Amino acid sequence: MSTKRVSSVEESSTLVIQEDPETGEPFIELPQRLLEQLGWKEGDDLQWVEGTDGSWTIKKVEKDEDE
């Protein structure tokens, strides 16, 4: 497994990249305090965006009101 450093405005955390035993897909679990700080919850759609410097940003995908 790999670890990555995650930074937020107030603090940073190290997250373990895990693997789903059924699908083999990698995933991370975000700490509850970070979810609360960002206003995210389980089931939200997130998008990974690669920066020009090789960094990654995770953004919540906002749904249209029409959906």
C-alpha positions in Angstrom: 0.0 0.0 0.0 1.1 3.6 -0.6 0.7 6.7 1.6 0.0 10.2 0.4 0.1 13.5 2.3 -3.1 15.4 2.2 -3.2 19.1 3.1 -6.1 21.2 4.1 -6.3 24.8 5.2 -5.8 24.0 8.9 -3.8 20.7 9.0 -2.5 17.8 7.0 -2.9 14.0 7.3 -1.3 11.0 5.8 -3.8 8.6 4.1 -3.2 5.0 3.2 -4.2 3.9 -0.3 -6.2 0.7 0.2 -7.4 -1.9 -2.3 -11.0 -3.2 -2.6 -10.7 -7.0 -2.1 -13.5 -7.7 -4.6 -12.6 -5.3 -7.4 -8.9 -4.5 -6.9 -9.8 -0.8 -7.2 -7.7 1.5 -5.1 -9.4 3.8 -2.6 -8.7 6.1 0.3 -10.8 6.9 3.4 -11.0 10.6 4.2 -11.0 11.4 7.9 -14.4 12.5 9.3 -13.0 15.8 10.5 -11.9 16.6 6.9 -15.3 15.6 5.5 -17.0 17.9 8.0 -14.7 20.8 7.3 -15.3 20.5 3.5 -19.1 19.8 3.9 -18.7 16.4 2.1 -20.6 13.2 3.0 -20.5 9.6 2.0 -22.0 9.1 -1.4 -20.9 12.5 -2.8 -19.4 12.4 -6.2 -15.7 13.5 -6.2 -13.4 14.4 -9.1 -9.6 14.1 -9.2 -7.9 17.0 -10.9 -4.2 16.7 -11.8 -2.3 20.0 -11.4 0.4 21.1 -13.9 3.0 20.5 -11.1 2.0 16.9 -10.6 -0.1 17.6 -7.6 -3.7 16.3 -7.3 -6.8 18.1 -6.1 -10.1 16.4 -5.1 -13.2 18.4 -5.8 -16.9 17.7 -5.1 -19.0 17.4 -8.2 -21.9 19.7 -7.8 -25.1 18.4 -9.2 -27.5 20.5 -11.3 -30.8 21.3 -9.6 -32.5 19.8 -12.7 -31.2 16.3 -11.8 
